[in-house]
Amino acid sequence: MKFDILNRWTGAVIFTAEIDCSEDERQSVKLGLAVKVADKSGADLTDADLTPIRDDLWAVLSATPAEAEAVAIALRQGEIDGSLYEGNCACLIGTIAKTRGCSPLSLGALQPNSRRPIERFFLSINQGDTPDKSQPAALALRWTEEWLANMRAAFSMKGPLLMSLERLHDLSVLERETASLEENIKANQSRLDYLRSQQNKYLSGELE
C-alpha cells in the first residue's frame, strides 16, 4: 500500500512510500515503515510530521527518566543498533537496560515490543550511525534532547533536574542491589534449613 509522509508545518506530501502493511494497521506503525523506506531513498525528513513516533519515544523516556541522558549519548556516539536488544550497541530498550545494568525483560512495565512505533523507527539506526551521517539518528537525538529540555523547563531547574535523574538512577541501583541481596538471603536460608534438617535427622537417629 502507499503511505504519505506529510510536512509538519504545511501538511504537504514530502514522500509517498510503498509499504508492506495491512490497511487496518495503526497509523503510527504505517508511519514507521514509511520512514524507513523514505530514509533509504534519501528523502529529507527534517520537517516531516513524525509526531506519533516522537511521542512514543517520549513515553519510553518518561518511563525511564534516569536513562534518558545515556540514550542521548549513545545516539551521539553511534552506539545504537536498532536490531539488537542486548550488546554494547543495542536498540532503545536495550540501551536503557544496559545503562540500568539489567535484562531488557527486567524493566517492569516497559517491555521489548517490536510493534511499537519507536522500536520500528530505531530499526533504521545501525551501529556507527551518528547524527551527522544518519537521518533517523539525528531525529532520535533531536527528540531526546527536546524531552530533556522539556523536563528542565518543567522543573524550572538546570542542575537540580539532573540531580533528580541521578537520584532516580541511584534508586534503581539500590533496588537491584537489594533484590540481589534478597536472593542471596533466600539461597542461604535454603542451605541453612537443609543443614538443620540433616542435623535433626542425625540427632534423632535417622542418620548415622
GIKA-V859795 format. One record per helix or strand. SS is the DSSP state (hx for helix, st for strand). FROM is the first residue (numbers start at 1). TO is the last residue. If there is no record, write none. Layout:
SS_FROM_TO + SS_FROM_TO
This chain:
st_2_7 + st_13_18 + hx_27_41 + st_48_48 + hx_51_63 + hx_65_76 + st_80_80 + st_90_90 + hx_92_100 + hx_104_106 + hx_117_122 + hx_135_155 + hx_159_203
